[in-house]
Amino acid sequence: MDGYASAFGVGTFYVLGEWFLGFIILFYIVFPLLRVGVNKMPITTVCVVLALYAATVVFFTFYQIPRVPSDILLTTRLPELVFGMIFVKFIKKVPCWLAAVSFVILALQQLTHVLQGNIAVTIVGILAFLLLSYIGELVKSFKPLSACTKFISAYSYPIFLVHHVLIMQVFTVIYPVWLNRWQAYGLLIAEFAVILVLSVILKRFTNLIVGFVSKCWVKIGSKNRSLD
């Protein structure tokens, strides 16, 4: 929870991770209630969630609370969470037409930026998921690309942990405004490569530590059983 607390200006020892890890704990707390709502009263649940979301967005449009970022509040992220639950229960697989609509809206948003703030985050996030989910189904049928994605997905969590640390360090020495478009693309590709290397190192180092600790516990357990 330290990463989540630090986002609100609370002093912690937060170094590695994301605010979202702490947020997941909050989601787990409310998940049983949301699950009951989605299973038994999906329409009512969606309406309540959207009402809470709208109230939060409107409030923070006119008022700002020091050290309270509105984009990581539970009520701001509930629509995405409930959408995921509804997707798993009712949709399961994205049809072609929905992927096409998502692509068009995302393209228009990229060109016009008509959506702003938390509304943009919510809608773009949901539509991007739908589009990528559809693409993911296509990737499964193309074995060379599928093998590549399987490799990367194995390191997705380490990537999730280290990416922002590296990006923040890069931004201490390089300002994006200094770069033209192609230099920015080059920097992005270089960051991808370094992040992947660091993620592989982190995963393998973690596996070594976990393996060592597991062996120690096995030895301790066997000694205790022999003493008994």
C-alpha positions as CSV (number, residue, x, y, z in Angstrom):
1,M,0.0,0.0,0.0
2,D,3.0,2.3,0.3
3,G,3.0,3.2,-3.4
4,Y,-0.7,4.1,-3.3
5,A,-0.2,6.1,-0.1
6,S,2.8,8.0,-1.5
7,A,0.6,9.2,-4.4
8,F,-1.4,11.1,-1.8
9,G,1.8,12.7,-0.4
10,V,2.3,10.3,2.5
11,G,6.0,9.7,3.3
12,T,6.9,6.1,2.7
13,F,9.8,3.9,1.7
14,Y,8.3,3.4,-1.8
15,V,10.9,2.6,-4.4
16,L,9.7,-0.2,-6.7
17,G,6.2,-0.9,-7.9
18,E,3.1,1.1,-8.8
19,W,0.3,2.9,-7.0
20,F,-2.0,0.4,-8.7
21,L,-0.7,-2.5,-6.5
22,G,-2.2,-0.8,-3.5
23,F,-5.3,0.0,-5.4
24,I,-5.7,-3.7,-6.2
25,I,-6.0,-4.3,-2.5
26,L,-8.9,-1.8,-2.3
27,F,-10.5,-3.5,-5.2
28,Y,-10.3,-6.9,-3.5
29,I,-12.1,-5.4,-0.5
30,V,-15.0,-4.2,-2.6
31,F,-15.0,-7.0,-5.1
32,P,-17.4,-9.3,-3.2
33,L,-20.0,-6.5,-3.2
34,L,-19.4,-5.7,-6.9
35,R,-19.6,-9.4,-7.8
36,V,-23.0,-9.8,-6.2
37,G,-24.2,-6.7,-8.0
38,V,-22.9,-7.8,-11.4
39,N,-24.4,-11.3,-11.0
40,K,-27.8,-10.3,-9.6
41,M,-28.4,-6.7,-10.6
42,P,-26.0,-5.8,-13.4
43,I,-28.0,-2.8,-14.8
44,T,-28.5,-1.3,-11.3
45,T,-24.8,-1.9,-10.5
46,V,-23.7,-0.2,-13.6
47,C,-26.0,2.8,-12.9
48,V,-24.7,3.2,-9.4
49,V,-21.1,2.9,-10.5
50,L,-21.6,5.5,-13.2
51,A,-23.4,7.8,-10.8
52,L,-20.4,7.6,-8.3
53,Y,-18.0,8.1,-11.2
54,A,-19.9,11.2,-12.6
55,A,-20.1,12.7,-9.1
56,T,-16.4,12.3,-8.6
57,V,-15.5,13.8,-12.0
58,V,-17.9,16.7,-11.6
59,F,-16.6,17.4,-8.0
60,F,-13.0,17.5,-9.1
61,T,-13.8,19.6,-12.1
62,F,-14.7,22.5,-9.8
63,Y,-12.8,21.7,-6.6
64,Q,-9.2,20.5,-6.0
65,I,-8.2,18.8,-2.7
66,P,-4.5,19.2,-2.0
67,R,-2.6,15.9,-2.3
68,V,-5.7,14.0,-3.5
69,P,-5.2,12.9,-7.1
70,S,-8.7,12.2,-8.5
71,D,-7.5,9.8,-11.1
72,I,-6.5,7.1,-8.6
73,L,-9.6,7.2,-6.4
74,L,-11.7,4.1,-6.2
75,T,-14.8,5.8,-7.5
76,T,-12.9,7.1,-10.5
77,R,-11.7,3.7,-11.5
78,L,-14.8,1.7,-10.7
79,P,-16.2,1.9,-14.3
80,E,-13.1,0.1,-15.7
81,L,-13.3,-2.6,-13.0
82,V,-17.0,-3.3,-13.4
83,F,-16.5,-3.3,-17.2
84,G,-13.9,-6.0,-16.8
85,M,-16.3,-8.1,-14.7
86,I,-19.2,-7.6,-17.2
87,F,-16.9,-8.4,-20.1
88,V,-15.9,-11.7,-18.5
89,K,-19.5,-12.6,-17.6
90,F,-21.4,-11.4,-20.7
91,I,-19.2,-10.6,-23.6
92,K,-16.1,-12.9,-23.4
93,K,-15.0,-12.4,-27.0
94,V,-14.9,-9.1,-28.9
95,P,-16.8,-9.1,-32.2
96,C,-15.2,-7.6,-35.3
97,W,-17.6,-4.6,-35.4
98,L,-16.9,-3.6,-31.8
99,A,-13.2,-3.7,-32.5
100,A,-13.7,-1.5,-35.5
101,V,-15.8,1.0,-33.6
102,S,-13.1,1.1,-30.9
103,F,-10.4,1.7,-33.4
104,V,-12.3,4.6,-35.1
105,I,-13.0,6.3,-31.7
106,L,-9.4,5.9,-30.6
107,A,-8.1,7.3,-33.8
108,L,-10.5,10.3,-33.6
109,Q,-9.4,10.8,-30.0
110,Q,-5.7,10.7,-31.0
111,L,-6.4,13.3,-33.7
112,T,-8.8,15.6,-31.9
113,H,-8.3,15.0,-28.2
114,V,-11.9,15.8,-27.7
115,L,-12.0,13.8,-24.5
116,Q,-10.1,15.2,-21.6
117,G,-9.1,14.3,-18.1
118,N,-10.5,11.3,-16.3
119,I,-13.2,10.8,-18.9
120,A,-10.5,10.3,-21.5
121,V,-8.6,7.9,-19.3
122,T,-11.8,5.8,-18.7
123,I,-13.1,5.6,-22.3
124,V,-9.7,5.3,-24.0
125,G,-8.7,2.5,-21.5
126,I,-11.9,0.5,-22.1
127,L,-11.7,0.9,-25.9
128,A,-8.0,0.1,-26.0
129,F,-8.7,-3.1,-24.1
130,L,-11.5,-4.1,-26.5
131,L,-9.2,-3.5,-29.5
132,L,-6.2,-5.2,-28.1
133,S,-8.4,-8.1,-26.9
134,Y,-9.6,-8.6,-30.5
135,I,-6.0,-8.3,-31.8
136,G,-4.9,-10.8,-29.2
137,E,-7.3,-13.4,-30.6
138,L,-5.8,-12.9,-34.1
139,V,-2.3,-13.2,-32.7
140,K,-3.1,-16.6,-31.3
141,S,-3.6,-18.0,-34.8
142,F,-0.1,-16.7,-36.0
143,K,2.4,-18.9,-34.3
144,P,5.6,-16.9,-34.7
145,L,4.0,-13.8,-33.3
146,S,2.3,-15.8,-30.6
147,A,5.6,-17.2,-29.4
148,C,7.0,-13.7,-29.1
149,T,4.0,-12.5,-27.1
150,K,4.3,-15.5,-24.8
151,F,7.9,-14.6,-24.1
152,I,7.0,-11.0,-23.3
153,S,4.0,-11.9,-21.3
154,A,6.1,-14.1,-19.0
155,Y,7.9,-10.9,-18.0
156,S,4.9,-8.6,-17.9
157,Y,4.8,-8.2,-14.2
158,P,8.5,-7.4,-13.8
159,I,8.0,-4.9,-16.7
160,F,5.1,-3.4,-14.8
161,L,7.3,-3.0,-11.7
162,V,10.4,-1.5,-13.3
163,H,9.2,0.6,-16.2
164,H,8.3,3.8,-14.4
165,V,11.5,3.7,-12.3
166,L,13.6,3.7,-15.5
167,I,11.4,6.3,-17.2
168,M,11.7,8.7,-14.2
169,Q,15.5,8.3,-14.2
170,V,15.7,9.0,-18.0
171,F,13.6,12.2,-17.5
172,T,16.1,13.5,-15.0
173,V,18.6,13.9,-17.7
174,I,16.5,14.1,-20.9
175,Y,13.6,16.5,-21.3
176,P,11.0,15.4,-23.9
177,V,10.7,18.9,-25.3
178,W,14.3,18.7,-26.5
179,L,13.5,15.8,-28.9
180,N,11.9,15.8,-32.3
181,R,9.4,13.1,-33.2
182,W,12.0,10.6,-34.5
183,Q,14.3,11.1,-31.5
184,A,11.4,10.5,-29.2
185,Y,10.6,7.3,-31.0
186,G,14.2,6.3,-30.8
187,L,14.3,7.0,-27.0
188,L,11.1,5.0,-26.6
189,I,12.5,2.0,-28.4
190,A,15.7,2.2,-26.3
191,E,13.6,2.4,-23.1
192,F,11.7,-0.7,-24.2
193,A,14.9,-2.6,-24.7
194,V,16.4,-1.6,-21.4
195,I,13.2,-2.2,-19.5
196,L,13.0,-5.7,-21.0
197,V,16.6,-6.5,-19.9
198,L,16.0,-5.2,-16.4
199,S,12.8,-7.2,-16.2
200,V,14.5,-10.4,-17.2
201,I,17.2,-9.8,-14.6
202,L,14.6,-9.0,-11.9
203,K,12.6,-12.1,-12.7
204,R,15.6,-14.4,-12.6
205,F,17.0,-12.8,-9.5
206,T,13.6,-13.2,-7.8
207,N,13.4,-16.8,-8.8
208,L,16.8,-17.5,-7.3
209,I,15.8,-15.8,-4.0
210,V,12.5,-17.6,-3.9
211,G,14.2,-20.9,-4.7
212,F,16.8,-20.4,-2.0
213,V,14.3,-19.5,0.6
214,S,12.1,-22.4,-0.3
215,K,15.0,-24.9,0.0
216,C,15.8,-23.4,3.5
217,W,12.2,-23.9,4.6
218,V,12.2,-27.4,3.3
219,K,15.4,-28.2,5.3
220,I,14.0,-26.5,8.4
221,G,10.8,-28.5,8.1
222,S,12.7,-31.8,7.6
223,K,14.9,-31.1,10.7
224,N,11.8,-30.4,12.8
225,R,10.2,-33.6,11.7
226,S,13.3,-35.6,12.5
227,L,13.4,-34.1,16.0
228,D,9.8,-35.0,16.5
